[in-house]
């Protein structure tokens, strides 16, 4: 069952933009070939990558100005109270993340590729409507129903979602008529626009896709979570993104660069699904008598 779910006959490709001016040879090849191992870059693609790298190299050094343009405004106080009072926001509350209005042109991005499919929520969005912006950048957690399949012969349950925020969030047990019900709590974690202050360099830790879509609409000042990180503290950036030497370097990319033809290009990326497998295994061991 799991093999059937996890191995589609052909990958589904979706449109995206890749920051080829900052990519290594391996990353550029993957981005421009949709990660197909049987395809090599063409001479034209190599020329495009070289030109993009040259454009980055000739840029002026990035001025690490603070993107915080205002603290949480009064119009968002009710939204802030609802968010901070939610059980699923507890980790962020405990880590002292604060809401502020930030200028997206002054933050550095970590994702080298973002999807470009139209987000219907942005179609008629007013950049001055802070509440509407907060609903996108700082959504109130809304638990979603998850579909699953069960193989009762093997005691296996499989959950899947195209949302990469699918995760195991905890464990729970309770007494029921037939015995003890034990299982893992699975959820789609809520994603927020997060700006990490790393020694005066502000890094978009999460929300790169939304930031790219917003700046394309001309919306650059938005509500976000902001927090300072100490020297050496782990930002918990996902794997497969730009190297720290790039987004903390002298010429890092910003959300505007996703749309700059001098340093980024249209690509096609494979649509992925995330799976969680839960299995109950019965075993017998010799009793040691201890």
Long-range contacts (C-beta under 8 A, 24 or more apart in sequence): 1-149, 1-151, 1-154, 1-156, 1-158, 2-156, 2-158, 2-275, 2-277, 5-149, 5-158, 5-160, 5-275, 6-273, 6-275, 11-270, 11-271, 12-270, 12-271, 13-268, 13-269, 13-270, 13-271, 14-115, 14-117, 14-268, 14-269, 14-271, 15-115, 15-116, 15-117, 15-266, 15-267, 15-268, 16-113, 16-114, 16-115, 16-116, 16-266, 16-267, 16-268, 16-269, 17-113, 17-114, 17-116, 17-212, 17-258, 17-259, 17-264, 17-265, 17-266, 17-267, 18-112, 18-113, 18-264, 18-265, 18-267, 19-109, 19-112, 19-113, 19-242, 19-253, 19-257, 19-258, 19-263, 19-264, 20-48, 20-49, 20-52, 20-53, 20-263, 20-264, 20-265, 21-49, 21-52, 21-53, 21-55, 21-56, 21-253, 21-257, 21-262, 21-263, 21-264, 22-53, 22-56, 22-112, 22-242, 22-246, 22-252, 22-253, 22-263, 23-49, 23-112, 27-112, 31-112, 31-113, 31-267, 31-269, 32-265, 32-267, 34-267, 34-268, 34-269, 34-270, 35-269, 35-270, 48-265, 51-262, 52-262, 52-263, 52-264, 52-265, 55-262, 55-263, 56-251, 56-263, 57-251, 59-251, 61-250, 61-251, 62-108, 62-250, 62-251, 62-252, 64-200, 64-201, 64-202, 65-106, 66-106, 66-200, 66-202, 67-102, 67-103, 67-104, 67-105, 67-106, 67-107, 67-195, 67-202, 68-100, 68-101, 68-102, 68-226, 69-100, 69-101, 69-102, 69-103, 69-221, 70-100, 70-101, 71-98, 71-99, 71-100, 71-101, 72-98, 72-99, 72-100, 72-101, 72-223, 73-101, 73-130, 75-130, 75-131, 76-130, 76-131, 76-134, 76-223, 79-131, 79-134, 79-138, 79-140, 82-140, 83-138, 83-140, 86-140, 86-141, 88-141, 88-143, 88-187, 88-189, 88-190, 89-141, 89-190, 92-192, 92-225, 95-227, 96-227, 97-194, 97-225, 97-226, 97-227, 98-225, 98-226, 98-227, 99-138, 99-223, 99-224, 99-225, 99-226, 100-223, 100-224, 100-226, 101-130, 101-221, 101-222, 101-223, 101-224, 102-195, 102-202, 102-221, 102-222, 102-223, 102-224, 102-226, 103-220, 103-221, 104-204, 104-211, 104-214, 104-215, 104-220, 104-221, 104-222, 104-254, 104-255, 104-256, 105-215, 105-220, 105-254, 105-255, 105-256, 106-202, 106-254, 107-195, 107-202, 107-203, 107-204, 107-211, 107-254, 107-255, 108-201, 108-202, 108-203, 108-204, 108-247, 108-248, 108-252, 108-253, 108-254, 109-203, 109-204, 109-208, 109-211, 109-212, 109-242, 109-247, 109-252, 109-253, 109-254, 109-255, 109-257, 109-258, 110-203, 110-204, 110-205, 110-208, 110-237, 110-241, 110-242, 110-247, 111-208, 111-209, 111-241, 111-242, 112-241, 112-242, 113-267, 113-269, 114-208, 114-209, 114-212, 114-213, 114-258, 115-209, 115-269, 116-212, 116-266, 119-210, 119-213, 122-213, 122-214, 122-217, 125-217, 125-219, 127-217, 127-218, 127-219, 127-220, 127-221, 130-223, 133-214, 133-219, 133-222, 133-223, 134-223, 136-210, 136-214, 137-192, 137-193, 137-207, 137-210, 137-214, 137-222, 137-223, 137-224, 138-192, 138-193, 138-223, 138-224, 138-225, 139-190, 139-192, 141-190, 142-190, 143-187, 144-187, 144-188, 146-186, 146-187, 146-188, 154-279, 155-279, 155-280, 155-281, 155-282, 156-277, 156-278, 156-279, 157-277, 157-278, 157-279, 158-275, 158-276, 158-277, 158-278, 159-186, 159-275, 159-276, 159-278, 160-273, 160-274, 160-275, 160-276, 161-188, 161-273, 161-274, 162-271, 162-272, 162-273, 162-274, 163-188, 163-274, 164-272, 164-274, 165-189, 165-190, 165-191, 166-274, 166-276, 167-276, 168-276, 183-278, 184-276, 184-278, 186-276, 192-224, 192-225, 193-222, 193-223, 193-224, 193-225, 194-224, 194-225, 194-226, 194-227, 195-224, 195-225, 195-226, 195-227, 196-227, 196-228, 196-229, 196-235, 197-226, 197-227, 197-228, 197-229, 198-229, 198-235, 198-248, 199-231, 201-247, 201-248, 201-252, 202-226, 203-235, 203-247, 203-248, 204-255, 205-235, 205-236, 205-237, 208-255, 211-255, 212-255, 212-258, 212-259, 214-255, 215-255, 215-256, 215-258, 215-259, 216-258, 216-259
